[in-house]
């Protein structure tokens, strides 16, 4: 299996391009409970093609998050909408 190299970003961390976001879910055990299933560009057909990422790790991909929710309005998220989607979790 050939994995393309990851490009270092300006701050020296590895960064790769998201092809698309294909799903979202909520894991209430986490501080940031919203996760997205991302497809990585250049990893098609490999074991590393998809990965669940926390919402706060996708600041560089807000357009992809918006596109996902436009076409999947019944999926959890975006983060700002969780209180109305899961009101029992956000009781005052």
C-alpha positions in Angstrom: 0.0 0.0 0.0 1.5 3.3 -1.1 0.7 6.3 1.1 1.4 9.7 -0.3 3.6 12.0 1.9 1.9 14.5 4.1 2.9 18.1 3.4 4.1 20.1 6.4 2.0 23.2 7.1 3.4 26.7 7.9 3.6 25.8 11.6 5.5 22.6 10.9 2.7 20.2 11.6 1.6 17.7 8.9 -1.4 18.8 7.0 -3.3 17.1 4.3 -6.2 18.1 2.1 -9.7 16.8 2.7 -11.5 15.4 -0.3 -14.9 15.5 1.4 -16.7 14.9 4.6 -19.0 11.9 4.4 -20.6 11.6 7.9 -20.9 13.1 11.3 -21.6 11.7 14.8 -21.8 12.7 18.4 -19.7 11.1 21.2 -20.9 12.6 24.5 -17.8 11.2 26.3 -15.6 13.9 24.6 -15.2 17.5 25.6 -15.9 18.4 22.0 -18.5 15.8 21.2 -19.0 16.4 17.4 -16.9 14.3 15.0 -16.7 14.2 11.2 -15.7 11.3 9.0 -13.3 12.9 6.4 -12.0 11.4 3.2 -8.3 12.4 2.6 -7.3 13.5 -0.9 -4.6 11.2 -2.3 -5.4 8.3 0.1 -8.2 6.8 -2.0 -8.3 3.0 -1.8 -5.9 2.8 1.2 -6.6 2.0 4.8 -6.0 5.6 5.6 -8.6 7.0 3.2 -11.1 8.0 6.0 -10.7 9.1 9.6 -13.0 10.5 12.3 -11.9 13.9 13.4 -13.1 16.2 16.1 -14.9 19.3 15.0 -12.2 21.5 16.5 -9.6 19.9 14.2 -11.4 21.1 11.1 -10.9 24.9 11.5 -9.1 24.9 8.1 -12.0 23.1 6.4 -15.1 25.1 7.4 -16.2 25.2 3.8 -16.2 21.4 3.6 -18.2 21.3 6.9 -20.7 23.7 5.5 -21.1 21.8 2.3 -21.6 18.5 4.2 -24.4 20.1 6.3 -26.1 21.6 3.2 -26.4 18.2 1.6 -27.0 16.3 4.9 -29.3 18.5 7.1 -30.4 15.6 9.3 -26.9 14.7 10.4 -25.6 16.0 13.7 -23.9 19.4 13.6 -22.6 21.9 13.1 -21.4 22.4 16.7 -23.5 25.5 17.2 -26.7 23.5 16.4 -26.2 20.7 18.9 -28.3 22.3 21.6 -31.3 22.4 19.4 -30.7 19.0 17.9 -30.1 17.4 21.3 -32.1 19.6 23.8 -32.1 17.0 26.6 -28.3 17.2 26.7 -28.3 21.0 27.1 -31.0 21.5 29.8 -30.4 24.5 32.0 
